[in-house]
Amino acid sequence: MQTIANLKALHAIVGEPSELTAKKFYSHLSEQATDFIARSPFLVMATVDENGMPTASPKGDYPGFVTRPINTRSICPSAKATAS
């Protein structure tokens, strides 16, 4: 299996993102996204470790369990069923 080490190598394989795709990258969540998360009892939390390896974990609780104290951060409490 080939390792994709950087963005240039990825683009060589799959091409450049379309203009519409490029517009989907934000430094913060929009009001619409925040409202959706506030109503949702489920989310998939994706993170990347110090080596660049991604992981995704399902998280769930009552609607509104994820809070947004400031515009660029979210707080997702750990529960026994979802704690890693």
FENGI-V249833 format. One record per pair of residues at least 24 apart in sequence whose ideal C-beta (glycine too) atoms are under 8 Angstrom apart, sorted by the first residue. I is the first residue (numbers start at 1). GAP is how many residues later the second one is. If there is no record, write none. Layout:
i=I gap=GAP
i=I gap=GAP
This chain:
i=27 gap=45
i=28 gap=43
i=28 gap=44
i=29 gap=39
i=29 gap=42
i=29 gap=45
i=34 gap=34
i=37 gap=29
i=37 gap=31
i=37 gap=37
i=38 gap=25
i=38 gap=26
i=38 gap=28
i=38 gap=30
i=39 gap=24
i=39 gap=25
i=40 gap=26
i=41 gap=24
i=43 gap=33
i=45 gap=31
i=57 gap=25
i=57 gap=27
i=58 gap=24
